[in-house]
Amino acid sequence: MANRLTLVLATLLLATPAYAETVDGSRVIIIDGDTVNLPCPAATKGQRGCSERIRLINIDTPEISSVQCEAAYQLGLAAKDVLAELIRGKPVTVRRDGRDRYGRTLAYLSVNGQDIGEALITAGVALRWRPGPKAKAARVREWCGGAGA
């Protein structure tokens, strides 16, 4: 019985709970179509360089920092613009759900109940994220029209 209780307590302590908060979309720094930085929490205001890097869950948009082809670059810029249009000046709900292998927080963003990732897919500037190198190559081919992958 004691071992079972210890296991349950350890599991609860090690689990990263999903939690949500609302932030002012005008304060969100947009890195690209699927990555943003949130402003510093109130407790750390005044500390230089503090922010939380958020990667939107289940979508992918073309990179704008490492260009695969001109078409993907242009689509990446469009994704960044659409993301800005969707969140600027609005309360954005951030629902965190773990971290990725790069240490970024994985999260769903929503405005007025609308999932931002789904909105980016509907707008044609994002694709559903699927794991693995073959899936990534397929996304790049789609963005580059068969070139660049």
N, C-alpha and C positions, 0 to 999 in steps of 0.2 A: 504494500500500500504506500509506504513512504517513497519507494522508487517511482511509482506512478505519479505521485504528487510532485516530486522533484522534476520529473520529465515535463509535466504540464506547466509548472512554473517557469522552467527554462525556456520552453516553447513560447510562452507569453512574453517573456522578457526579450527574446531574440527576434521576435516577429517585428517587421516594420509595418505599423498600421497605416492603412490608407486614411487620409484625412483631407478635409476640404477647407478652403478659406476663400474669401472674396477680396480681390485687389482692384485698384483703379487701373483700367486698361491704358490710360494715358501715361502711367508710370512704368509700364512693361517695356523692356528694351527688346526689340525684335532682331534676332540674329539672322535668321532665314525663315523659310516657310514652315519649318517644323521645330524650330528651336527658339526659345526666348530666355531672357534673364529677368527674374523678378527683383524688385527693389529690396534693399536690406530690411530685415525685420526691425521693428521699433526699438528693440533692445540693443541693436548694433548701429543705430543711426550715427553718423559722424565718422564711422570707420571707413577709410578709403578702400575702394575696390571690393567691397562686400556685395554679393548678389548670389542668387540661386539660379543655376542653369537648369532649365526645364526642357525636356524633349517630349513632344506630343506623342502619345501612345497610338500605335496601330496605323500610322500614316508615314509616308515618305515623300519629300519634295526634293527636286534637284539641288545639289550643292551650288553655292555661288562663290565659295572660296576656293574650291578645286574643280575647275571646269572640265566636264567630260566632252562637251561639244557646245557650239554656239546656241543651238536650239534649247538645250537643257539649261544653259545659263540664263537665257531670256525667260524661260518658264520658271526658273528659280526666283528671278526678280519679280515676276508676276505673282508668284506664291507669297512672297514677302509683302507685296503691296496689298493683296487680298486679305492676308492675316491682319495687317495694320487696319484696314477698313473694317474688319469684323470686330476688333477689340478697342480701338481708340475711343476714349471718352465714355466708355461703358464699364459697368462693374463686371469683372471677369471672375468666374468661379474656377478655382484650381483644385482638382481632385487628384492628389498624389497617390502613386501606386508603385513604390519601389524605386530602384536605381538601375541604370544600365551599366555595361562593363566599363564605360568611360567616367562613371561617377555622377552622371547627370541624373536629376530626379525625373522619373517617368510620370507623366500626368495627363489627365484629360482637362482641357479648357472648355468652358462653356459661357455663353452670354444669353441671358433670358431663357435658359433651358436648352439652347441650341448648341450641340456639340460642334466645336470649332473644327476638329479634324474632319468630321463628316461634311461640314460646309465647304472645306477646302477640296475634298474629293468631288463634291457636287459641282463646284466651280471649275473643275477640270485642271486644277493646278497641283493636285496631290494624288498619289496612288496608295492603295492599301499596302502596308508593310507586311512582307513575308520574310521569314528568316532564310539565311543561306546565300552562298555566292551565286547560285543559278538564278534565284529570285532577284537578287540585286542586278545581275547582268540583264535580266529581262526588263527591269524597270528602266535601266539606262538605255537599252535598245528602243524602248517605247518613247522615251524622252528625246532621243537623238535620231529617231526615224530609221533605225537599223545601223546607224554609224556610231562610233565612239565606244562600243563595248567590246 
